[in-house]
Amino acid sequence: MKNFKLTRRDALKATGASLAASAALTSGCSEAPKSVSGPKSINGVMPWSNWAGNQVCYPAERMRPRNEEALVSLLRESSGKIRAVGAGHSFSALVPTDETMLSMARFRGVKDINYETKEVTVGAGTRLAALGDALAVEGLGMINMPDVNTQSLAGAIATSTHGTGQKFGSLSHYVTGLTLVTAAGDVLKCSALENKDVFDAARCNIGSLGIITDVTLQVRDNYYLKERSEMLPLEEAFEKMEKMRLAKQHFEAYGLPHSNHVLVIEFSEVS
């Protein structure tokens, strides 16, 4: 079989196209489906929607504080509800609000590196792809990563985003410290040694404890992974998946509805 690259994002698009085609066939429609536009503004209020388009809202205010001091002032002065938003990759209704939506997009970049312990402190709004690039320059790398790397770091941690590999934890597993600003505007430094109860809860907080401004992560020396993707017939995939799951460093399988095929993806560390 000829090698090719197909990501989960490609697979999702292919699945969507397959479902749309199936719906057209079962409804007896012979015409091409009409294009669907995104959500429109209402009374001048621009909509927010997540990446999948299944969550939409019309926030009355959108805030993007420039620093921790501005964030603290905002939280102390606010009398309504505030929902934090990252990159919008969660399928569930964590973000939608008709009050205040708060973005941490200005809290980006690597703030500190401890080369001895291999820990890095990173702004909460940093996208995972940007973090990987910044670490590579320093000869470091994340221990595990999801295959969608456009998420914000705080959002990925808040929703327990994970990669693959039975020997690896989720991104939250590698958090060794964080800074949290509560709804009252109090700034808490949290780790296994300081505010431990808050620290444990904040590592999968779904936006319910306050606003995370920075995260300290355990990382490792930079390394390389080799990817191999293969499209297998359904029955063959079922025969091989369990063995591959146990044998491969990273392994995932993605079923494609109505196709009778499964996309299997494996990653192995190489020198």
C-alpha positions as CSV (number, residue, x, y, z in Angstrom):
1,M,0.0,0.0,0.0
2,K,1.3,3.4,-0.9
3,N,2.1,5.7,2.1
4,F,-0.2,8.7,2.7
5,K,-1.0,11.1,5.5
6,L,-4.5,11.5,6.8
7,T,-5.1,13.3,10.1
8,R,-8.1,13.0,12.4
9,R,-9.2,16.4,11.2
10,D,-9.3,15.0,7.6
11,A,-11.1,12.0,8.9
12,L,-13.7,14.1,10.6
13,K,-14.3,16.0,7.3
14,A,-14.5,12.8,5.4
15,T,-17.0,11.4,7.9
16,G,-19.1,14.5,7.6
17,A,-19.2,14.3,3.9
18,S,-20.1,10.6,4.1
19,L,-23.0,11.3,6.5
20,A,-24.2,14.1,4.3
21,A,-24.1,11.9,1.2
22,S,-25.9,9.1,3.1
23,A,-28.7,11.5,4.2
24,A,-29.2,12.7,0.6
25,L,-29.5,9.2,-0.7
26,T,-31.9,8.0,2.0
27,S,-34.1,11.0,1.5
28,G,-34.3,10.3,-2.2
29,C,-32.9,13.8,-3.0
30,S,-31.3,13.9,-6.5
31,E,-30.1,17.5,-6.2
32,A,-26.8,18.7,-4.7
33,P,-27.4,19.8,-1.1
34,K,-27.6,23.5,-0.5
35,S,-24.7,25.2,1.1
36,V,-25.1,26.0,4.8
37,S,-23.9,29.4,6.1
38,G,-22.7,30.0,9.6
39,P,-24.6,31.7,12.4
40,K,-25.6,35.3,11.7
41,S,-25.5,38.3,14.0
42,I,-28.6,39.2,16.0
43,N,-29.4,42.9,16.8
44,G,-25.8,43.7,16.0
45,V,-24.3,41.0,18.3
46,M,-21.8,38.8,16.6
47,P,-22.1,35.1,17.3
48,W,-19.4,32.8,18.7
49,S,-19.3,29.2,17.6
50,N,-17.0,26.3,18.4
51,W,-14.9,24.6,15.7
52,A,-17.5,21.9,15.1
53,G,-20.3,24.4,14.8
54,N,-22.6,22.6,17.2
55,Q,-22.3,25.2,20.0
56,V,-23.3,28.8,19.2
57,C,-23.9,31.8,21.5
58,Y,-24.3,35.6,21.5
59,P,-22.2,37.1,24.3
60,A,-23.1,40.6,25.3
61,E,-19.4,41.4,26.0
62,R,-16.1,40.0,24.9
63,M,-13.1,40.7,27.1
64,R,-9.5,40.1,26.5
65,P,-7.4,41.4,29.4
66,R,-3.8,42.4,28.6
67,N,-2.2,41.1,31.8
68,E,-2.9,39.6,35.3
69,E,-3.6,43.0,36.8
70,A,-6.3,43.8,34.2
71,L,-7.8,40.4,34.7
72,V,-8.0,40.8,38.5
73,S,-9.7,44.2,38.1
74,L,-12.2,42.7,35.6
75,L,-13.2,39.9,37.9
76,R,-13.5,42.1,41.0
77,E,-15.7,44.6,39.2
78,S,-17.9,42.2,37.3
79,S,-21.4,41.5,38.7
80,G,-22.5,39.0,36.0
81,K,-21.4,35.7,34.7
82,I,-18.1,35.2,32.9
83,R,-17.1,32.2,30.8
84,A,-13.6,31.6,29.6
85,V,-13.0,30.6,26.0
86,G,-9.9,29.0,24.5
87,A,-9.7,27.8,20.9
88,G,-13.3,26.5,20.7
89,H,-12.4,22.8,20.2
90,S,-14.7,21.4,22.9
91,F,-17.9,19.7,21.5
92,S,-19.8,20.3,24.8
93,A,-21.5,23.4,26.0
94,L,-18.7,24.7,28.3
95,V,-18.4,28.2,26.7
96,P,-21.8,29.4,25.5
97,T,-23.1,32.5,27.4
98,D,-25.2,35.5,26.7
99,E,-23.2,37.6,29.2
100,T,-19.4,38.0,29.3
101,M,-17.0,35.8,27.3
102,L,-13.3,36.1,28.4
103,S,-10.4,35.2,26.2
104,M,-6.9,34.6,27.5
105,A,-5.3,35.1,24.0
106,R,-2.9,37.7,25.3
107,F,-1.4,35.4,27.9
108,R,0.9,33.6,25.4
109,G,4.4,32.3,25.2
110,V,7.0,30.6,27.4
111,K,7.6,32.6,30.6
112,D,10.3,30.5,32.3
113,I,12.3,27.3,31.7
114,N,14.0,25.2,34.4
115,Y,16.5,23.2,32.5
116,E,17.5,21.2,35.5
117,T,14.1,19.8,36.3
118,K,12.8,20.2,32.7
119,E,9.8,22.3,33.7
120,V,8.4,25.2,31.6
121,T,6.0,27.9,32.7
122,V,3.7,28.9,29.8
123,G,1.0,31.5,29.3
124,A,-2.5,30.0,29.5
125,G,-3.6,31.2,26.1
126,T,-0.6,29.7,24.3
127,R,-1.6,27.4,21.4
128,L,-0.2,23.9,21.6
129,A,1.5,24.1,18.2
130,A,3.3,27.3,19.2
131,L,4.4,25.7,22.5
132,G,5.9,22.8,20.6
133,D,7.8,25.1,18.3
134,A,9.1,27.2,21.2
135,L,10.2,24.1,23.1
136,A,12.0,22.7,20.1
137,V,14.2,25.8,19.9
138,E,15.3,25.1,23.5
139,G,16.0,21.4,22.8
140,L,12.9,20.3,24.6
141,G,9.6,18.7,23.8
142,M,6.2,17.9,25.3
143,I,5.9,14.3,26.7
144,N,2.6,13.7,25.0
145,M,0.4,15.6,22.6
146,P,-3.1,15.4,21.1
147,D,-3.2,15.3,17.3
148,V,-5.2,18.5,17.2
149,N,-2.6,21.1,18.1
150,T,-4.6,24.3,17.7
151,Q,-6.0,24.2,21.2
152,S,-5.0,26.7,23.9
153,L,-3.0,25.2,26.7
154,A,-5.4,26.1,29.5
155,G,-8.4,24.9,27.5
156,A,-6.7,21.6,26.7
157,I,-6.0,21.1,30.4
158,A,-9.4,22.2,31.5
159,T,-11.1,19.6,29.3
160,S,-8.6,16.8,30.1
161,T,-7.4,16.6,26.5
162,H,-5.1,13.6,25.9
163,G,-2.9,12.0,23.3
164,T,-2.5,8.3,22.7
165,G,-0.3,5.6,24.3
166,Q,-1.2,3.4,27.3
167,K,1.9,4.5,29.1
168,F,1.2,8.2,28.8
169,G,-1.2,10.5,30.8
170,S,-3.3,13.3,29.6
171,L,-1.9,16.9,29.4
172,S,-3.2,17.5,32.9
173,H,-1.0,14.6,34.2
174,Y,2.1,16.6,33.3
175,V,1.0,19.9,35.1
176,T,3.3,20.6,38.1
177,G,2.0,24.1,38.9
178,L,-0.4,26.8,37.8
179,T,-1.7,30.3,38.7
180,L,-5.4,30.6,39.2
181,V,-7.4,33.9,39.6
182,T,-10.7,33.2,41.4
183,A,-14.0,34.8,40.7
184,A,-13.3,37.2,43.6
185,G,-10.1,38.3,42.0
186,D,-7.7,36.4,44.4
187,V,-4.5,35.1,42.8
188,L,-3.6,31.6,43.9
189,K,-0.3,29.8,43.2
190,C,-1.1,26.1,43.1
191,S,1.0,22.9,43.0
192,A,1.3,19.6,44.8
193,L,2.9,21.5,47.7
194,E,0.7,24.7,47.7
195,N,-3.1,24.9,47.6
196,K,-3.0,21.2,46.7
197,D,-6.8,20.7,46.7
198,V,-7.3,23.5,44.3
199,F,-4.4,22.3,42.2
200,D,-5.8,18.8,41.8
201,A,-9.2,20.2,40.9
202,A,-7.8,22.8,38.5
203,R,-6.1,20.2,36.4
204,C,-9.5,19.3,34.9
205,N,-11.6,22.3,35.9
206,I,-13.9,22.8,32.9
207,G,-13.8,26.5,33.6
208,S,-15.6,26.2,37.0
209,L,-12.9,27.3,39.5
210,G,-11.7,30.6,38.0
211,I,-9.3,31.8,35.3
212,I,-5.9,30.1,34.8
213,T,-3.2,32.6,33.8
214,D,-0.2,30.3,33.5
215,V,0.7,26.6,33.7
216,T,4.0,24.9,34.6
217,L,4.5,21.6,32.7
218,Q,6.9,18.7,33.0
219,V,8.7,18.3,29.6
220,R,11.6,16.2,28.3
221,D,14.5,16.4,25.9
222,N,13.5,17.0,22.3
223,Y,12.8,13.8,20.3
224,Y,11.3,12.6,17.0
225,L,8.3,10.5,16.2
226,K,7.7,8.5,13.0
227,E,4.1,8.3,11.9
228,R,2.6,5.4,9.9
229,S,-1.0,5.6,8.7
230,E,-2.9,2.8,7.0
231,M,-6.5,2.4,5.8
232,L,-7.6,-1.2,6.6
233,P,-10.8,-3.1,5.8
234,L,-13.1,-3.3,8.8
235,E,-12.6,-7.0,9.6
236,E,-8.8,-6.9,9.2
237,A,-8.6,-3.8,11.5
238,F,-10.5,-5.6,14.2
239,E,-8.1,-8.6,14.0
240,K,-5.0,-6.3,14.3
241,M,-6.1,-3.5,16.6
242,E,-5.6,-5.2,20.0
243,K,-2.1,-6.4,19.1
244,M,-1.1,-3.0,17.7
245,R,-2.5,-1.2,20.7
246,L,-0.2,-3.2,23.0
247,A,2.9,-3.2,20.8
248,K,3.0,0.4,19.6
249,Q,4.2,3.4,21.6
250,H,1.2,5.5,20.3
251,F,-1.7,3.9,18.5
252,E,-5.2,5.0,17.5
253,A,-8.0,3.7,15.2
254,Y,-10.6,5.9,13.6
255,G,-13.7,4.3,12.1
256,L,-15.2,5.9,9.0
257,P,-19.0,5.5,9.0
258,H,-20.5,3.8,5.8
259,S,-17.1,3.0,4.4
260,N,-16.3,-0.4,6.0
261,H,-12.8,0.8,6.6
262,V,-10.8,1.9,9.6
263,L,-7.9,4.4,9.6
264,V,-5.1,3.1,12.0
265,I,-2.3,5.5,13.0
266,E,0.8,4.6,14.9
267,F,3.7,6.7,16.2
268,S,7.1,5.4,17.3
269,E,10.0,7.3,18.7
270,V,13.1,7.3,16.4
271,S,16.6,8.6,16.8
